[in-house]
Amino acid sequence: MSFRYQGHEEMAPSKTVMPQDTELITVTEARKILGISANKMSALISSGTLPYEQDPLDHRVKLIRRTDVEGLMRNRSHAR
């Protein structure tokens, strides 16, 4: 099983179960796409509204599925 991260193909740990077409982006990239502050992003992650995965190459980095970010954008646009 493998996943894409910033254009690189890496082997996922055997315990990770994700579809092969899942694109993961950093918290900073997700925040820029959503156009929100770092504090708001932290609140979305802490509340579980925006789930994340630990980067297998750097445990300090949180990765978010692009599809989750796009889904949150769609929900926000419908709520306005």
trRosetta pair geometry for C-beta under 8 A, 3 or more apart (Angstrom, degrees):
i j d omega theta_ij theta_ji phi_ij phi_ji
1 11 7.6 95 77 -160 56 65
1 12 4.9 -51 106 48 99 118
1 14 7.9 123 34 -119 116 45
1 16 7.2 -161 105 89 135 88
1 17 7.6 -70 -158 -120 170 46
1 18 7.3 127 168 54 125 70
1 20 7.0 -136 -153 -81 71 83
2 9 5.5 19 169 -172 139 90
2 10 6.5 159 -153 78 90 37
2 11 5.8 -60 -100 -104 85 43
2 12 6.0 173 -119 -10 28 90
2 20 6.4 42 65 -132 71 90
3 10 6.7 -26 61 62 72 84
3 12 5.2 68 -2 -63 105 118
3 16 7.7 -71 -17 129 135 136
3 18 5.6 22 -85 86 129 133
3 20 7.0 -147 -93 -140 55 42
3 22 5.7 -32 -136 74 108 98
3 24 6.3 44 152 -6 126 116
4 7 7.1 23 -172 -83 101 14
4 8 7.3 144 -155 67 59 40
4 9 6.5 -34 -100 -94 67 61
4 22 7.5 179 35 88 83 52
4 23 5.4 -30 78 -112 114 70
4 24 7.1 170 86 23 60 77
5 8 5.7 -31 71 59 77 91
5 10 6.2 -15 25 13 116 122
5 24 5.3 -21 -100 67 85 108
5 55 7.4 110 -147 -134 154 96
5 57 7.8 -175 92 9 159 126
5 63 6.8 -58 -120 -123 114 148
6 25 8.0 106 -64 -118 77 58
10 56 7.0 177 132 66 137 122
10 57 6.9 -88 -139 -48 163 117
12 16 4.4 -107 168 75 116 128
12 18 6.6 -165 -119 35 165 107
12 56 6.7 169 -139 -26 53 156
13 16 4.9 94 62 -5 80 105
13 56 5.6 -179 -24 -121 102 134
16 53 7.3 64 -134 -153 121 132
16 56 7.3 -83 -31 -64 150 128
18 22 4.7 -76 166 28 114 153
18 53 7.7 -26 -64 -78 141 158
19 22 5.1 121 66 -33 79 98
22 65 5.7 -60 -163 -125 103 106
22 67 7.3 -81 -132 6 75 119
23 65 7.2 104 72 -154 52 61
23 66 4.5 -1 84 6 104 128
23 67 7.7 119 46 -23 83 82
24 53 6.5 -68 -124 50 137 124
24 63 3.9 26 174 167 122 125
24 64 6.8 138 -155 63 72 27
24 65 6.2 -48 -99 -91 64 48
24 66 7.3 -144 -98 -22 15 81
25 29 4.1 -106 171 88 114 134
25 30 5.5 141 97 -53 114 83
25 33 7.7 56 112 -13 161 137
25 63 6.7 142 65 -157 23 77
25 64 5.8 -37 66 65 77 81
25 65 7.9 74 19 -169 80 9
25 66 5.4 83 -11 -74 116 85
25 69 7.0 -31 50 -11 130 148
26 29 4.7 99 55 6 78 100
26 30 7.0 -143 96 -3 42 87
26 61 6.5 -61 -123 -168 98 109
26 62 7.5 98 -155 79 59 59
26 63 6.4 -52 -94 -107 42 64
26 64 7.6 37 149 20 10 88
27 30 5.6 -56 -148 39 32 112
27 31 6.1 36 153 -24 66 107
27 41 6.1 116 180 158 100 135
27 45 7.2 -21 -122 -60 120 146
27 52 7.3 -6 -78 -113 97 141
27 61 7.9 -157 1 -166 99 68
27 62 5.1 48 -46 75 115 104
27 63 7.9 -110 -38 -94 69 23
27 64 6.4 98 -89 -14 56 117
28 31 5.6 -52 -146 34 30 114
28 32 6.5 29 155 -18 63 104
29 32 5.8 -56 -151 35 31 110
29 33 6.5 32 152 -20 65 105
30 33 5.7 -54 -149 35 33 113
30 34 6.3 21 156 -9 67 110
30 41 7.0 127 98 -138 102 122
30 50 7.3 135 159 -179 147 144
30 64 4.6 14 -62 60 152 143
30 66 7.9 -150 -95 -106 90 53
30 69 4.7 -140 -138 -96 95 134
31 34 6.0 -62 -145 45 28 104
31 36 5.8 -104 -153 66 74 80
31 37 7.7 -48 -164 125 117 10
31 38 6.5 11 -140 -91 158 54
31 41 4.5 -43 -95 -72 107 148
32 35 7.2 29 -175 -73 32 46
33 69 5.5 54 89 161 141 136
33 73 7.3 -80 141 -64 100 133
34 41 7.3 144 60 -90 139 95
34 69 6.4 -117 -53 -160 101 97
34 72 6.7 -20 -105 103 122 122
34 73 6.4 -141 -108 -80 73 91
34 76 7.9 106 -150 -2 94 160
36 40 4.1 -103 171 86 118 133
36 41 5.6 145 98 -54 114 81
36 44 7.7 73 101 -16 161 135
37 40 4.7 98 55 7 80 100
37 41 7.0 -141 97 -4 44 87
38 41 5.6 -54 -147 37 33 114
38 42 6.3 37 153 -22 65 105
39 42 5.7 -53 -149 34 30 113
39 43 6.5 32 152 -19 63 104
40 43 5.6 -53 -152 34 34 113
40 44 6.5 35 150 -21 66 103
41 44 5.7 -52 -150 33 34 112
41 45 6.5 28 154 -14 66 106
41 50 7.7 -55 -158 54 66 153
42 45 5.9 -58 -148 40 31 108
42 46 6.0 29 156 -18 67 111
43 46 5.7 -54 -138 40 29 110
43 47 6.0 22 163 -14 64 112
44 47 6.2 -60 -143 40 23 105
44 49 4.6 -84 -158 70 72 116
44 50 4.2 36 142 7 108 117
44 72 7.5 47 -160 -142 140 154
45 48 7.9 40 176 -68 30 24
45 49 7.7 -75 -59 53 20 77
45 50 5.4 -53 -80 74 58 99
45 52 5.9 7 -138 -17 110 127
45 62 6.9 46 -142 148 147 162
48 51 6.6 16 -162 -79 63 75
49 72 7.2 87 149 -112 100 123
50 64 6.1 -6 165 -134 106 133
50 68 6.0 122 -147 144 73 122
50 69 7.3 46 -139 -85 119 64
50 72 6.2 -12 -89 -62 102 152
51 64 7.4 141 89 -131 49 80
51 65 7.5 15 80 14 93 105
51 68 6.3 -125 47 -127 82 160
52 62 4.2 7 169 -178 147 108
52 63 6.2 139 -166 68 86 38
52 64 5.1 -52 -106 -81 82 75
53 62 7.3 138 68 -162 37 62
53 63 4.9 -31 66 67 90 97
53 64 7.7 168 19 -82 75 29
53 65 7.8 74 -6 -43 111 82
54 59 5.6 1 -178 -140 124 63
54 61 7.4 108 -166 78 57 58
54 62 6.7 -49 -103 -107 46 57
54 63 7.4 53 150 18 6 90
55 58 4.7 2 95 57 128 73
55 59 6.9 -145 65 -83 76 20
55 60 7.7 -27 44 60 115 48
55 61 3.8 10 4 79 139 107
55 62 7.2 -116 -21 -76 88 10
55 63 5.3 110 -74 -29 78 112
57 61 7.8 -6 73 43 80 130
58 61 4.5 54 92 6 107 113
64 68 5.9 -110 175 68 93 125
64 69 6.0 89 127 -49 123 104
65 68 4.3 92 70 -2 95 104
65 69 7.2 -166 96 -5 54 81
66 69 5.6 -54 -153 36 39 112
66 70 6.2 38 150 -18 70 106
67 70 5.6 -52 -144 40 33 112
67 71 6.2 38 154 -22 64 105
68 71 5.6 -53 -147 36 30 114
68 72 6.5 32 153 -19 63 104
69 72 5.8 -54 -151 35 31 111
69 73 6.5 35 149 -21 63 104
70 73 5.5 -50 -150 33 34 115
70 74 6.6 36 151 -20 65 102
71 74 5.6 -51 -149 34 34 111
71 75 6.4 33 153 -17 65 105
72 75 5.7 -53 -147 38 33 112
72 76 6.3 35 154 -21 65 106
73 76 5.8 -55 -148 36 30 111
73 77 6.4 26 155 -18 64 107
74 77 5.9 -58 -148 36 30 108
74 78 6.5 26 155 -17 65 108
75 78 5.9 -58 -148 37 31 109
75 79 6.4 31 154 -23 65 109
76 79 5.8 -57 -148 33 31 112
76 80 7.0 34 155 -28 62 102
77 80 6.1 -50 -156 21 34 113
